[in-house]
Amino acid sequence: MICQNCGFENEAVAKFCKNCGKLLTPEGASQNVEPTPANITMQGAKEKINEQFTNVKQEIAGVKSVSDANSIASSLGISVSQI
């Protein structure tokens, strides 16, 4: 089944897209899906990850030295060795 959100080709029996996590619906089926706690949690997690990734990219762009890297990593609660 092709995901109508991202175009990924999933197994015919799949209920959710393996690529983007969206609920898969047969062609012609209603697109009005009631949000469930699992769907809301998944979307919230994706948004939080994207926000954090954007923040990290902006911080990395400003790194000029190892000291800067250590400072940024510390503010994010990680060590440079984890990067």
Backbone hydrogen bonds, N-H to C=O, Kabsch-Sander energy under -0.5 kcal/mol:
donor,donor_aa,acceptor,acceptor_aa,energy
3,C,8,F,-2.6
7,G,3,C,-1.7
10,N,1,M,-2.8
10,N,8,F,-0.8
14,A,11,E,-1.6
17,C,22,K,-2.8
21,G,17,C,-1.4
24,L,15,K,-3.2
29,A,26,P,-2.2
33,V,31,Q,-1.2
40,I,36,T,-2.8
41,T,37,P,-2.6
42,M,38,A,-2.4
43,Q,39,N,-2.5
44,G,40,I,-2.7
45,A,41,T,-2.4
46,K,42,M,-2.4
47,E,43,Q,-2.4
48,K,44,G,-2.3
49,I,45,A,-2.6
50,N,46,K,-2.6
51,E,47,E,-2.3
52,Q,48,K,-2.6
53,F,49,I,-2.8
54,T,50,N,-2.2
55,N,51,E,-2.2
56,V,52,Q,-2.5
57,K,53,F,-2.5
58,Q,54,T,-2.2
59,E,55,N,-2.3
60,I,56,V,-3.0
61,A,57,K,-1.8
62,G,58,Q,-0.7
62,G,59,E,-1.2
63,V,60,I,-1.7
69,A,65,S,-2.1
70,N,66,V,-2.8
71,S,67,S,-2.3
72,I,68,D,-2.7
73,A,69,A,-2.8
74,S,70,N,-2.5
75,S,71,S,-2.0
76,L,72,I,-1.3
77,G,74,S,-1.2
78,I,73,A,-2.8
82,Q,79,S,-1.9
83,I,80,V,-1.3
